[in-house]
């Protein structure tokens, strides 16, 4: 197969797309090193916003809340979502199809509706069970909106899997749970990992739902940034965004390298199997 | 593998349980403070904790209206909030504030009497002033050569395309009302419509309706005329020395942000201790140095303005005669608020 050469027009188009995607981030990173608070006048290079960032208790504590709630909710949602996906997969189609559609509703629903309804539910339950909005409700809200994404990314992997594999494992003496861990899990692992990463990034991104469910004691980074808009967003936010961007980029690079290695491995195995008589 | 899963399950259960437990238990030694973003020196929390042993939980909002809706929704408990004047009068009228026990706030005596018992809290039982300031006219001396004393340059076609305006109805209408010589709290529909007509005319020569982008547009010289808060001018002039500030002779808006305790606060005494701490001259000074807004304490204000450059002094400490022309926003009746909303929608569309 001959590789198709991209036309000059196509290349310009691609460059433009990447420019639109990355130019704002580039500007953000550049201005995190600007020595004045201005977002338009360059006044000199400095690291001071980074040192100030690590002394700013409110940004750091909101960053801590964001990371903690994202990691916990991603872990729990991945666990629950994977189990739910396996459950759906083993159901009769008549049942699983409508249930999966219901699962999709929160994904398509506007965040604000999810946020307000969760908030009202928590406030109502709270007056009954005597609890206030806080980290607990924030975490439950995040798990709630993360679960559908995990299910959506695990389901296709289950459907791609050869169903007879499980039967074969059980025929060979595995109990169902052994078969799940030894056969199903490795098969759907890429879906689980993807689901966890999507859930994590959704959590870090979220503003609206957190805003309605966090209560008076905790605040996520997104909420903190939003509340600065009357005065002016401090360059410390550029600094923390730059660091977050770098972390996410490194994470993605690692995931990509792992994936391409695994693909190459799989390819080699396939070739080997084909070449053997 | 099974063990790992079991472990993960157990860990996540513990996390969920402890998280829920954490939000349920209400230890006595804390105070929940809800303030504007970037409106305090956060280092003072440590001092407060050292002095009193009370831990500060701090969170922030970006507008009075957000604060109001969060309080109305319920489900969360705040002990100290710092709304602006007109929002305080609204909260008082809706019985959403707790009376402050001034026996626990001895430092209240340090507050300048000029900011006590203002129109928004006539009995002075509900609020302790935090900072105050004026809305003034900021302009670029390189572009505007004339001697500016009035709001008139905001409406001068000579500067078409260089003028910025507040992107919120109350402040924008407030400027138009003042320019016409009316009170900013007027409920007279004819006056409001006249101000609205002025804003409609102005729209054609405006560059944009903005809020915090004013900083960047004025500093970079993209725009030459804009109204904004006096405290923020101090920040802008550092980056662009050609910027000038004037408090127009017609008068303007005088705002006071004050500390209040919302109804149902769980740590009322801690809240009073915090409010008392904030009135302390050194603490008020530390806050004002970070935020740029003038402190409400007499002594703190004196030191704060002495530290300023001579030409910046009148910005923060305006002439008493001009100050007398300024209005403090009070809460408007619902029908006037509705009129504001509908006029604003007409203007922006």
Interface residues (C-beta under 8 A of the other chain):
Chain A: X36 X37 X38 X39 X40 X41 X43 X56 X57 X58 X72 X75 X76 X79 X119 X122 X123 X126 X127 X130 X131 X132 X133 X134 X135 X136 X137 X139 X140 X177 X181 X182 X185 X212 X214 X215 X216 X217 X218 X219 X223 X224 X226 X227 X228 X229 X230 X231 X232 X233 X234
Chain B: X1 X2 X5 X8 X9 X12 X15 X16 X19 X20 X21 X22 X23 X24 X32 X34 X36 X37 X38 X39 X42 X45 X57 X58 X59 X60 X61 X62 X63 X73 X74 X75 X76 X77 X78 X211 X212 X215 X216 X217 X219 X220 X222 X232 X235 X238 X239 X240 X291
